[in-house]
Amino acid sequence: MDTHLHHDHLESHLKSSELLRDIVIGMSDGLTVPFALAAGLSGAVDSSNIVVIAGIAEIAAGSIAMGLGGYLAGKTEMDHYASELRREYDEVENLPHKEIEETKEFFASIGLSEELQEKATIEIAKDKNRWVDFMMKYESGLEKPDPKRATKSALNIGLSYVAGGIIPLSPYFFINDAAEALQYSVVATLCCLFAFGFIKSKVTGINPWMGATRVMMIGALAAAAAFGVAKLLTH
């Protein structure tokens, strides 16, 4: 019962970590890139309509690109696990003596006596599938990935990018003058970047105030650079 509860807790923790990582990847870029684009265009055009059209196009393209990146990363992880699993089965079937020695070495590394090493290895080796799973986890350090992980990652990152990208664009939906809309966009986006950086830093265990300030400053610098370049080119 305790083992089952521990397994459920570990699995839940891993899934939560993966979801959080996807949201961080998608939202950090979703907040920053459309914000910089909107700021740059606001320095070159007067109409908010142009900023909205370009911003929506960028969000669509960016979310697809980021989602595809997440999908490929998840697929690569699955392919790598499958490749290592085939290799481990091959070694267990064709090089059992080598695998027995490696299994004993693991038990020795955690402080078991030679007698217990021998008994534990014999017990593990009775079931080939269990033996392979054991070696994958403790020799290769690989956990079996969720077969739906690639698709979930693509959706999580893509939707997070869209959610983040809508924030800097939202003032342009209601204000026709791009320069005026930019002022509201700056306030809204920097506040969201600060809050996002604070939460992210809190979860990852670093100083939340420093982390929040750093995330906010990166977004502000990107937007300021885009705005400055646009103003320079239009003149």
VMD Tcl script that draws the C-alpha trace (Angstrom):
set ca {
  {0.00 0.00 0.00}
  {2.81 2.40 0.93}
  {4.66 1.53 -2.29}
  {1.55 2.18 -4.35}
  {1.01 5.55 -2.69}
  {4.65 6.47 -3.23}
  {4.42 5.51 -6.90}
  {1.25 7.59 -7.36}
  {2.87 10.55 -5.60}
  {6.01 10.28 -7.75}
  {4.01 9.94 -10.97}
  {1.83 12.92 -10.04}
  {4.93 14.95 -9.17}
  {6.60 14.12 -12.50}
  {3.47 15.04 -14.48}
  {3.16 18.31 -12.58}
  {6.81 19.12 -13.26}
  {6.39 18.42 -16.97}
  {3.26 20.57 -17.18}
  {4.96 23.41 -15.32}
  {7.99 23.21 -17.60}
  {5.77 23.39 -20.70}
  {3.86 26.40 -19.35}
  {7.10 28.20 -18.48}
  {8.54 27.59 -21.96}
  {5.40 28.66 -23.79}
  {4.36 31.62 -21.66}
  {7.83 33.17 -21.28}
  {8.21 33.44 -25.05}
  {4.52 34.22 -25.53}
  {4.77 37.25 -23.30}
  {8.11 38.50 -24.63}
  {8.07 38.03 -28.42}
  {4.63 39.51 -29.25}
  {5.36 42.31 -26.76}
  {8.57 43.19 -28.58}
  {6.79 42.97 -31.95}
  {3.93 45.21 -30.81}
  {6.36 47.74 -29.37}
  {8.42 47.75 -32.55}
  {5.39 48.25 -34.78}
  {4.06 50.97 -32.48}
  {7.24 52.88 -33.17}
  {6.66 52.66 -36.92}
  {2.89 52.90 -37.47}
  {0.02 54.89 -35.99}
  {-2.82 52.42 -36.48}
  {-3.47 49.70 -33.90}
  {-5.10 47.55 -36.59}
  {-1.74 46.83 -38.18}
  {-0.27 45.89 -34.81}
  {-3.22 43.57 -34.10}
  {-3.01 41.82 -37.48}
  {0.76 41.38 -37.27}
  {0.54 40.33 -33.63}
  {-2.11 37.68 -34.24}
  {-0.12 36.33 -37.18}
  {2.98 36.14 -35.00}
  {1.11 34.41 -32.17}
  {-0.28 31.84 -34.60}
  {3.12 31.16 -36.15}
  {4.93 31.25 -32.81}
  {2.53 28.92 -31.05}
  {2.76 26.39 -33.88}
  {6.55 26.60 -33.97}
  {6.88 26.31 -30.20}
  {4.33 23.50 -30.05}
  {6.15 21.63 -32.79}
  {9.39 22.05 -30.89}
  {7.76 20.56 -27.80}
  {6.35 17.68 -29.83}
  {9.74 16.88 -31.38}
  {11.42 17.04 -27.97}
  {8.87 14.61 -26.54}
  {9.18 12.31 -29.56}
  {12.97 12.33 -29.28}
  {12.70 11.35 -25.61}
  {10.41 8.44 -26.52}
  {12.66 7.30 -29.37}
  {15.73 7.45 -27.12}
  {13.99 5.38 -24.45}
  {12.88 2.80 -27.03}
  {16.42 2.56 -28.41}
  {17.92 2.07 -24.94}
  {15.22 -0.48 -24.08}
  {16.10 -2.57 -27.15}
  {19.79 -2.38 -26.24}
  {19.08 -3.46 -22.67}
  {16.99 -6.46 -23.79}
  {19.77 -7.44 -26.18}
  {22.37 -7.30 -23.40}
  {20.20 -9.27 -20.97}
  {19.66 -12.01 -23.57}
  {23.16 -12.13 -25.09}
  {25.43 -10.80 -22.34}
  {23.75 -11.95 -19.10}
  {27.04 -12.27 -17.18}
  {27.87 -8.63 -17.89}
  {24.42 -7.52 -16.77}
  {24.69 -9.62 -13.60}
  {27.96 -7.88 -12.73}
  {26.43 -4.46 -13.39}
  {23.43 -5.34 -11.22}
  {25.74 -6.43 -8.39}
  {27.72 -3.22 -8.77}
  {24.56 -1.21 -8.24}
  {23.64 -3.09 -5.08}
  {27.22 -2.68 -3.87}
  {27.00 1.07 -4.47}
  {24.04 1.34 -2.07}
  {25.89 -0.56 0.65}
  {24.57 -4.12 0.45}
  {26.83 -6.95 1.59}
  {28.16 -9.43 -0.97}
  {25.68 -12.03 0.21}
  {22.74 -9.68 -0.21}
  {24.10 -8.49 -3.56}
  {24.07 -12.07 -4.79}
  {20.57 -12.81 -3.47}
  {19.07 -9.55 -4.78}
  {20.64 -10.06 -8.21}
  {19.37 -13.63 -8.48}
  {15.88 -12.47 -7.48}
  {15.85 -9.59 -10.00}
  {17.22 -11.78 -12.83}
  {14.40 -14.34 -12.50}
  {12.05 -12.07 -14.48}
  {13.63 -10.70 -17.67}
  {11.16 -7.83 -18.05}
  {11.54 -6.76 -14.44}
  {15.33 -7.03 -14.78}
  {15.34 -4.82 -17.88}
  {13.09 -2.26 -16.19}
  {15.42 -2.26 -13.19}
  {18.52 -1.69 -15.36}
  {16.81 1.02 -17.39}
  {15.94 2.92 -14.24}
  {19.04 2.43 -12.12}
  {21.81 1.86 -14.68}
  {20.67 4.17 -17.48}
  {18.71 6.58 -15.28}
  {15.71 6.51 -17.62}
  {12.04 6.52 -16.67}
  {9.49 5.22 -19.17}
  {8.01 8.32 -20.83}
  {4.29 8.89 -21.20}
  {3.38 7.75 -24.77}
  {1.14 10.82 -25.04}
  {3.84 13.14 -23.72}
  {4.80 14.59 -27.12}
  {1.21 15.56 -27.97}
  {0.53 16.92 -24.48}
  {3.73 18.96 -24.57}
  {2.86 20.45 -27.96}
  {-0.60 21.50 -26.74}
  {0.64 22.82 -23.40}
  {3.41 24.93 -24.94}
  {1.29 26.15 -27.86}
  {-1.67 27.18 -25.70}
  {0.64 28.82 -23.14}
  {2.25 30.82 -25.92}
  {-1.17 32.01 -27.11}
  {-2.23 32.92 -23.56}
  {0.95 34.89 -23.02}
  {0.83 36.58 -26.43}
  {-2.72 37.90 -26.02}
  {-1.71 40.02 -23.00}
  {0.57 42.57 -24.77}
  {-1.84 42.74 -27.71}
  {-5.05 43.22 -25.70}
  {-4.87 47.07 -25.43}
  {-4.60 47.33 -29.22}
  {-8.02 45.69 -29.58}
  {-9.68 48.62 -27.81}
  {-7.44 51.63 -28.53}
  {-7.01 52.86 -32.12}
  {-3.87 54.92 -31.52}
  {-0.87 52.57 -31.44}
  {1.27 54.86 -29.29}
  {-1.42 55.15 -26.63}
  {-2.14 51.41 -26.73}
  {1.57 50.74 -26.26}
  {1.53 52.55 -22.91}
  {-1.17 50.24 -21.57}
  {0.55 47.24 -23.16}
  {3.80 48.07 -21.39}
  {2.13 48.30 -17.98}
  {0.05 45.13 -18.44}
  {2.90 43.06 -19.88}
  {5.56 44.12 -17.40}
  {3.20 43.38 -14.51}
  {2.47 39.94 -15.96}
  {6.18 39.29 -16.61}
  {6.98 40.25 -13.03}
  {4.23 38.00 -11.64}
  {5.22 35.16 -13.97}
  {8.90 35.52 -13.03}
  {8.02 35.60 -9.33}
  {5.96 32.40 -9.48}
  {8.49 30.63 -11.68}
  {11.36 31.56 -9.35}
  {9.36 30.53 -6.28}
  {8.69 27.10 -7.77}
  {12.27 26.57 -8.93}
  {13.71 27.60 -5.57}
  {15.60 30.78 -6.46}
  {15.10 34.27 -5.03}
  {11.61 35.22 -6.33}
  {12.24 38.97 -6.29}
  {15.48 38.67 -8.23}
  {13.94 36.18 -10.65}
  {10.86 38.35 -11.21}
  {12.97 41.45 -11.81}
  {15.20 39.60 -14.26}
  {12.28 38.25 -16.30}
  {10.63 41.67 -16.37}
  {13.86 43.42 -17.42}
  {14.46 40.97 -20.27}
  {10.97 41.67 -21.65}
  {11.41 45.42 -21.21}
  {14.79 45.43 -22.96}
  {13.46 43.38 -25.89}
  {10.50 45.73 -26.35}
  {12.66 48.86 -25.97}
  {15.16 47.56 -28.53}
  {12.39 46.75 -31.04}
  {10.76 50.15 -30.50}
  {14.08 51.97 -30.87}
  {15.03 50.16 -34.07}
  {11.60 50.83 -35.59}
  {11.83 54.55 -34.72}
  {15.35 54.73 -36.14}
  {14.38 53.07 -39.40}
  {11.24 55.18 -39.90}
  {13.32 58.34 -39.57}
}
mol new
graphics top color blue
foreach p $ca { graphics top sphere $p radius 0.5 }
foreach p [lrange $ca 0 end-1] q [lrange $ca 1 end] { graphics top cylinder $p $q radius 0.2 }
display resetview
